[in-house]
Amino acid sequence: MTDTPKDDHVHALPHSDQDVARARRTPDTPQTRAPSYRLAFTDTDFMLRDALRPVRLQLELLKPQLIMDEHGIESTVVIFGGARIPAPDRADQARTPELAALSQYYEQARVFGQKMTERSLASGGRDFVICTGGGPGVMEAGNLGAAQAGGESIGLGIVLPHEQAPNAHVTPDLCFNFHYFAIRKMHFLMRACAITVFPGGFGTLDELFETLTLIQTGRMARVPVLLFGKSFWEEIINWKALARAGTISDADLDLIHYVETAEEAIEIIDTWPAPAG
């Protein structure tokens, strides 16, 4: 990551990093060793207090926002999907035959990431930037495709109980780590001009339903929501039963579109009507 950017205009008061440097030169006394004397924003123990949760939420919202602004990213194409889906050349190592069969969608995610990034670069690289959860499986495939096209891609990771690392294809300066699921999901959707959803588990379902809820309730502009693998999704979710029961309307069924290939997904994105106004 680059050095912390400074404001262009001159401040009459010292910049925060100047005071951090000065604080390091403070004489060592019982008073200066006391936790109360630490600058509040450099005091990790203080920042981790329960009462500081609202501040941490704001910081987690602001940091990726500012960095993506600095990179000039205007819009993203989101790839949701399972971390356990293997690449085709590793399908024989899958824990179930069903997972092995789903490896075809790893390849489709890679191709989709590559083709969308090529289009992004052709228009300046500020729009249609691939954004994934930064992990393995389908996420890795999307970032890999973007890297193969020679472009940047975003990875929005989250701290989980088991040890992990971002996949090797996320652009390092656009690789983020989150504590709060809610803030992470906000960043998935804040710049999204299209959402693709590949087969996955609880996390993928959570992301899908959050997206649909925001669009259905008018809290988010309507964008293409493209579900890869009709047979998988129709077995997992009986959308028509929800409509028959009246818990959603028939019109809500139009919020999703099934696709099987990257080319089908791109065709829908290309023909999607421009936002009104």
N, C-alpha and C positions, 0 to 999 in steps of 0.2 A: 504494500500500500504506500502511496506517496505521502510526503510530509503533510502535516496538518495545514490546510489552507488558511491563509490569513485574510482578513477583510482588506479591501483595497484602500479604504480611507484611513487616515491617521487618527488614532485615539489619543485624547488628552490624558487618559488614565492608562496605567500599565496593562499590557496584555496578560492573560492568565498564565501563559507559559513562562513569561518573565518572572512572575511571582513564584512559580514552582521552582525555577532555578535559584531565585534568591532564598527561598525557604530551605533549600539544600545546604546553603552556606551559613545557616543560623548556628550560633555557638551552642555547643552541647551542654545543656544544664538540666536539672530536674524538671524545670518548667517546660522546656522545649521538647523533652522526651515524653511528656504526658500526652495521651491521645487527644485530649481536648484542644491541644495547640495545633494539630494537623489542619492543613487547609481542607475544608469540608469535601471538595470535589476530588481530592486525592486520597481521602481516607476510606479505604475499602470497608473496614469494619462499620463505619458510619453509613456508607452507602447500602450495605446489606441489611440494615435494620428493617423490621417489618413496616415501620412507619414511613419508610422511603420507597415503598412499592410504587406509589403513583409516579415518582420521579424516574424509577427504573423503567416503568412502562413507557414514559415519554421518551427516554433515551433510546429505548429499543425501537420505537417508531421513527425517531429522528435520524439515527445513524445511517440505516440503509437508504432512507429518503434523500439525505444530503449527498451521499456518495453516488447514488444513481443520477441525481441531478448534475453532479460534477462530471459524470461520464456522458451527459447529454441524452440519456435514455428517455424517450418520449412514450413508447408503448411496448408491451410485451405480449408474447404468446406463451401461455402456461401449459406445461405438461405435468399432469398428475398421473401417478401409476405406481404399481407395486414394486417394492424394493427387492422382492424375492424372485422376480421373473428373470430367468437367466438369458444370457446371449445365446444364439443358436449353437455356437461351437462349445457351449458349456451345458447344453440341455441334458446331456446324459448324466450330469451330476445333480439334477433337480431332485428334490425330496419326494415328489409325486409325479406320476405320468401326466397329470393335468397341468402342472407347472411347466413340464417339458414342452407340452403342446403350445403353451402360451408364449414360448420363446419367439414365435413369429412376430409378436407385438414389440419385442425389443428391437427387432430389425425395422419395423415400421416407425417406431419412435426415432430411431437413428436417422432414417431417411427423411422423416418429417423435419427433424431438427436441422439437417443439412440443407434441405430445399428452402425452408423458411429463412435460414440465415443467409443463403445466397440472395434471396429477394431483399432481405434487410440491407445487405451490403450494397446492392445495386441502387438503393435509394438513400444511401448515406449512413446506414448502420444505426440510426436513432430509433427506428420503429421496428416492430415485429421481432424484438430481441427474445430469444428463447429463455424461459425461466422455469427451473425445476426445483425440487426439494433438495437437490445437491447430493443425494445419496446414491446407492447402487440400483441395479435393476433398470426399470424404465427410465428413471431419472438420469442415470449414467448414460443411457443410450441417447437421450435428447441432447445432453451436453457434448457427447462425443460427436454427434452429427454437426453441431454448431462449430466445434473445433476443426472438423474435417473441411468445413466450408471456409475456414480462415477467419471466423468471426468470434465475437464475444458472446458469452452466455452467463446467466445468473444462476446461483445456487443458494437457496434459502434453507439452511440446515437448522436443526434443533437438537438441544442436548437431550440425550436419551440414557436410560440406565446402563445399557451395554456400550462398551467402547466402540467408537466409530471414527471415521474421518471422511471428509468430502471426497467425492469421486475425483479422479485426476484430470477431468476434462472441463471442470468449471473454471471460468476466468478468475485467477486468484484475487484480483482487486474487486470482483463482484461476488465473492464467496462470503456469505454471512452466517452467523450462528445466533440462534434465538433461545431464550428461556421461555417466553410466553407463546403458546400455540396461537392465541387470538391475534397477537400482533403479527406473527408470521403469516397467518392467513390474510390479514389486511394487505400485507405487501404483495402477496400473490395476486390480489384482485385490483389494487389501486391503479395499476397501469395496464391491466389486461384488455386486449382487444379481441382475444379469442382464448377459449379454454378447451384443451383436449384432455380426455380422461381415458386412460388405458386400464385394463384389468388390474385390480389391486385389492387390498384388504381394508381394515377398519379406517386407516388413515386416509386412503383414497376415497372411501365412502363419505367420511366426514367432510373432506374438501369439496366433493361433488355436491352434497346436500347443502352446505353453507352457500355455495355459489348459486344453486337453484333457488334457495330461500331468498337471497338478496335480490335476484332478478325478479322473482315472482312478486315480491312485496314492493317493487319499485325503488329499492334502496341502492340498486346498481343498474347502470345502463344495460340494455339487452345486448349481449354479444353471442357469437356462436359457441354453443356447448356441444362438443363433438365426442361421442362415446365410441371408442374403438372396440369392435368385437360384439356385434349384436347378440349372438348366441350366448355369450358370457353374461351380458347385462340383463337379458330377458330372463335368464335362469335365476339371477341374483335378486332382481327387483321387478315385481309385477306392477308396472306403472298403470296399466289399464284397470287393474283391480282398485287402485286408489281412486281413479276417476269414477268407476262404477259405484264405489262406496260414497262418492261425493266429498271425500276429504281433500281432493284437488279437483279443479275444473277440467273439462275436456281440452280447453285452450292451453292448459299447462303442459299437456303432452307435446305441444309444439316447441317447448323450450329446449328439447334435446334432439340431436340428430345422430343416427348411427352411421358409422363409416367402418371400412375394413382396411383401407390403405391410406398412406400419406397423400397420395394424389387426390383421393376423394375428399379428404379433409381440406386440402388447399383449394379445391374447386369451390367448396362452400364458403370458405373465408373470402375468396376472390369475388364471389357474387353476393356477398352479404351487403344489404343496403346501408348506405352511409347514414350516420346519425342525423336526425332532423335538426335543423338550425345550425 
